Amino acid sequence: PRTLRFYETKELIFPIRQGTRRLYTRRDRARLQLILRGKRFGFSLEEIRQWLLIYRQNGTEAQLRAWIALADRQLDALDRQRRDLDGAVADLRALRD
């Protein structure tokens, strides 16, 4: 519940409020899935929020173009991290041996 409220304050999801209850629509659940997937790929919540906002402002095509640009950038970053990690593993193995 705390995470959901946090996502709400970050304007990532917009549940319907009924008193103290929050009702999450299919759209909110789909957005939550995208948020979790984005976090798994290493995107910040602000990047995810901006990407979701593009759909509301400019539609699907603009959102897809933005996604491709974000994905390309993140893939480059993950490749660099992998190379760094592979180097550290090789150094540690060599030192151990």
Secondary structure, DSSP 8 states (H G I E B T S, - for coil): -HHHHHHHHTTS---EEETTEEE--HHHHHHHHHHHHHHHTT--HHHHHHHHHHHHHH-HHHHHHHHHHHHHHHHHHHHHHHHHHHHHHHHHHHHH-
